[in-house]
Amino acid sequence: MVQKIYANPAAALDGLLRDGISIMSGGFGLSGNPESLISEIRKAGVRDLTVISNNAGADGFGLWMLLESRQIKKMISSYVGENKLF
């Protein structure tokens, strides 16, 4: 049986992260971003990520965290918005 409820974000990502993977990030604009998962991805230190999302976050928020740490190699998005770093 596949577990669908996890104790914390780290447990949800356990065994899934590695360098070079593609990640689709949900949300619309800055609403509904998986903030706690993004923080765990940053902590994991994986590199060369391709991230697919409708936006790139905003300064200090959302996917900006992974852009700032230079973990994202390629970004596929339709709206840059308020992210000056991107």
C-alpha positions in Angstrom: 0.0 0.0 0.0 1.3 3.5 -0.9 1.3 5.9 2.0 -0.4 9.2 1.1 -0.2 11.0 4.4 3.2 11.9 5.7 4.3 13.1 9.2 6.3 16.0 7.7 7.6 17.3 4.3 10.9 15.5 4.7 9.1 12.2 5.0 7.1 13.0 1.9 10.3 13.5 -0.1 12.3 10.7 1.4 14.0 8.7 -1.4 12.7 10.8 -4.2 15.3 13.6 -4.6 18.4 13.3 -6.8 20.4 15.7 -9.0 19.0 16.4 -12.4 15.3 15.5 -11.7 12.3 17.5 -13.0 9.9 18.9 -10.5 6.4 20.3 -11.2 5.4 22.9 -8.6 1.7 23.6 -8.0 0.0 26.8 -7.1 -1.2 29.8 -9.0 0.7 33.0 -8.6 1.9 32.9 -5.0 -1.2 31.1 -3.8 -0.9 27.4 -3.1 2.9 27.1 -3.5 4.3 24.0 -1.7 6.5 26.2 0.6 7.4 23.4 3.1 8.4 21.1 0.3 10.5 23.8 -1.4 12.4 24.3 1.8 13.1 20.6 2.1 14.4 20.5 -1.5 16.7 23.3 -0.7 17.9 21.6 2.5 18.6 18.4 0.5 21.0 20.3 -1.7 20.1 18.6 -5.0 21.3 20.4 -8.1 20.6 20.8 -11.8 16.9 20.7 -11.3 14.4 21.4 -14.0 11.4 23.1 -12.5 8.0 23.5 -14.2 5.7 26.0 -12.7 3.4 28.8 -13.8 5.6 31.3 -11.9 9.1 31.7 -10.4 8.0 32.9 -7.0 8.8 36.3 -5.6 11.8 37.8 -3.8 12.4 35.6 -0.7 9.3 33.3 -1.3 8.4 30.1 -3.2 10.7 29.0 -6.0 12.9 32.0 -5.4 14.5 29.9 -2.6 15.8 27.3 -5.2 16.8 30.0 -7.7 18.8 31.8 -5.0 20.7 28.7 -4.0 21.4 28.0 -7.7 19.8 24.5 -7.5 17.6 25.2 -10.6 19.3 24.6 -13.9 16.2 25.1 -16.1 13.0 26.9 -15.3 9.8 26.4 -17.4 7.2 28.9 -16.5 4.7 31.2 -18.1 4.9 34.1 -15.7 8.1 35.7 -14.2 6.1 38.1 -12.0 7.9 39.8 -9.1 11.0 37.7 -9.1 13.9 40.0 -9.8 16.4 37.2 -9.3 14.9 35.2 -12.1 
